[in-house]
């Protein structure tokens, strides 16, 4: 764990102790009970015969050296894993009804282990094999929900959904996982990986183009929180997130829901979105995801809900990557959808979206996220604006708006925007078309206590859709 992260933890500890020291009020507020979990992804609705599968891409287990408050495997770093921390992770996957979890552990200590160990399987889990070798494991939750777990790494490059370790002995593995060039990418692809880049806010467009990944992060929670990254790469006030989120440690305010801490500092990652748009403008077909980057290592203070501030459950409830698949239990179908960008990002902090769709219509067949649509007359891009699953009518109404963006060699153009229920943009030419849904989450005002309803009046990102590509007709 580096000095920046240790300093961040120390500052959070001081703020949470000071602000969380007051006594609690006697009666809870009158409002709908907050749900600490999520519904089945199925409630979002199928589109064009594809089912939604909720996934976490960028997640650390005790096989990362800095997980579990920096002590995941004892003093040696290679001892038995912290079972309590691992149990938190496994239970969170069930509570949040995650369908697929792409583990991305650091080479220390992931590269030191036999590949099968990295699935962190426990009693009752199932090995999932393809062509005779294990590519995933399946957790069956107490309510019958099932979670598909895959193995990957996160260093300079983030290979996800590996089929096995990269080639070589342990020192060679470490060197490969720490690589940051085309040679490392090729070795990871040879091991079955889909290639992703985390923390794209810290990358140049030119280097990303050289690496030619399958996808990049358009948002990373750690980047949005860390003072150094905020100031250096995002152009945001260094301590802005710390100051904002510390308010949620005030246990005297029973109207303040701890799970909403993200709303106090969430902001779009401008540099990451710029890198994505620049690569799309240059003709690259590139998916994007949001990175939870959870380790249970940053906010060990217990909040008013008797749960640590950075619990796996809390962080994975905030947002996810929704893959559109024919079979949510099939690891091959999930990896294919993720690789092609047949997916979208949803910040479920604001509510689970129902009915969202974005597709190029008017051609021989509709083209959703990740699709290649031949250039033709009569095309138009339609966005179905979602509603919030089971929004209680007693709450204030949110304001939801769709934007349609067209990215070509000339840059980014907003073609249309509006509240829906359907927003349509005319065909603008060959290039990438993608949708964004924003929200003013006024329905969360009653859960924000002394932080104030004004926080819920911000326009914030709810959904980022991956692009549909119009290409030259054959």
KATA-V575137 format. One record per residue. PHI is phi in radians with two decimals (* if undefined). Layout:
BEGIN
PHI, PHI
END
This chain:
BEGIN
*, -1.37, -1.11, -1.13, -1.18, -1.12, -1.13, -1.10, -1.09, -1.06, -1.16, -1.08, -1.06, -1.06, -1.13, -1.22, -1.17, -1.14, -1.40, -1.71, -1.52, -1.35, -1.41, -1.38, -1.32, -1.50, -2.14, -1.26, -1.24, -1.52, -2.93, -1.01, -1.15, -1.24, -1.63, -1.36, -2.00, -2.19, -1.34, -0.99, -1.05, -1.04, -1.17, -1.18, 1.74, -1.36, -2.34, 0.89, 1.41, -1.90, -1.69, -1.37, -2.23, -1.49, -2.31, -1.90, -2.07, 1.81, -2.67, -1.95, -1.81, -1.10, -1.51, -1.82, -1.07, -1.80, -1.39, 0.96, 0.98, 1.32, -2.42, -1.39, -2.50, 1.40, -1.07, -1.29, 1.41, -2.29, -1.48, -1.04, -1.28, -1.20, -1.19, -1.17, -1.14, -1.10, -1.11, -1.02, -1.09, -1.14, -1.16, -1.09, -1.03, -1.36, -1.05, -1.52, 0.87, -1.31, -1.55, -2.49, -2.14, -1.64, -1.12, -2.44, -1.53, -1.18, -1.04, -1.69, -2.10, -1.02, -1.22, -1.48, -1.79, -1.06, -1.01, -1.09, -1.14, -1.28, -1.35, 0.78, -1.29, -2.31, -0.89, 1.67, -1.31, -2.06, -1.39, -1.93, -2.00, -2.33, 0.93, 1.51, -2.25, -1.28, -2.08, -2.85, -2.26, -2.21, -1.63, -1.84, -1.37, -1.05, -1.62, 1.68, -1.08, -2.10, -2.10, -1.61, -1.99, -2.08, -1.95, -2.74, -2.39, -2.45, -2.34, -1.22, -1.88, -2.08, -1.28, -2.02, 1.02, -1.11, -1.64, 3.13, -1.13, -1.09, -1.17, 1.97, -1.34, -1.05, -1.04, -1.18, -1.00, -0.97, -1.10, -1.17, -1.09, -1.59, -1.21, -2.55, -2.56, -1.11, -1.14, -1.13, -1.02, -1.09, -1.16, -1.23, -1.09, -1.11, -1.59, 1.58, -1.33, -1.59, -1.66, -2.18, -2.10, -1.46, 0.85, -1.18, -1.10, -1.80, -1.93, -1.63, -1.08, -1.09, -1.22, -1.05, -1.10, -1.14, -1.28, 0.86, -1.27, -1.35, -2.84, -2.39, -1.47, -1.62, -2.68, -2.35, -1.09, -1.03, -1.11, -1.21, -1.80, -1.20, -1.00, -1.16, -1.18, -0.97, -1.30, -1.31, -1.91, -1.79, 1.19, -1.88, -0.98, -0.98, -1.65, -1.03, -1.23, -1.07, -1.06, -1.22, -1.28, -1.09, -1.01, -1.37, -1.56, -1.28, -1.33, -1.37, -1.77, -1.30, -1.43, -1.65, -1.44, -1.01, -1.12, -1.62, -0.95, -1.04, -1.08, -1.33, -2.37, -1.09, -2.59, -1.08, -1.54, -0.94, -1.09, -1.16, -1.14, -1.09, -1.04, -1.08, -1.10, -1.15, -1.21, -1.10, -1.11, -1.43, 1.70, -1.31, -1.73, -2.49, -1.41, -2.45, -2.46, -1.92, -1.81, -1.25, 0.99, -1.40, -2.30, 0.90, -2.50, -2.06, -2.24, -1.34, -1.30, -1.41, -1.61, -1.10, -1.63, 1.11, -2.36, -1.10, -1.07, -1.91, -1.01, -0.97, -1.06, -1.11, -1.20, -1.37, -1.35, -1.20, -2.79, -2.68, -1.88, -1.74, -1.50, -1.82, -2.36, -1.40, -2.65, -1.20, -1.65, -1.74, -1.11, -1.19, -1.13, -1.15, -1.10, -1.10, -1.14, -1.11, -1.07, -1.49, 1.35, -1.47, -2.91, -2.62, -1.71, -2.27, -1.52, -1.33, -0.87, -1.53, 2.23, -1.34, -1.33, -2.09, 1.58, -1.16, -2.70, -2.56, -2.74, -1.48, -2.05, 1.70, -1.71, -1.15, -2.67, -1.14, -2.09, -1.52, -0.96, 1.49, -1.40, -1.84, -1.98, -1.12, -0.99, -2.83, -1.27, 1.50, -1.26, -2.69, -1.90, -2.02, -2.10, -1.59, -1.36, -1.38, -1.92, -1.63, -1.06, 0.86, -1.18, -1.19, -1.16, -1.35, -1.53, -1.01, -1.41, -1.31, -1.96, -2.05, -2.48, -1.83, -2.20, -1.98, -1.94, -2.04, -2.06, -2.41, -1.04, -1.41, 2.07, -1.87, -2.23, -1.47, -1.53, -2.86, -2.72, 2.82, -1.46, 1.53, -1.24, -2.25, -1.97, -2.10, -2.15, -1.23, -1.08, -2.03, 2.24, -1.15, 2.64, -1.85, -2.15, -2.50, -1.99, -2.22, -2.03, -1.90, -2.56, -1.77, -1.43, -1.11, -1.14, -1.62, -0.88, -1.10, -1.74, -1.87, 0.78, -1.24, -1.12, 1.79, -1.11, -1.05, -1.09, -1.40, -1.74, -1.28, -1.53, -2.23, -1.24, -1.93, -2.39, -2.04, -1.56, -1.35, -1.29, -1.76, -1.89, -1.67, -2.15, -1.04, -1.16, -1.15
END
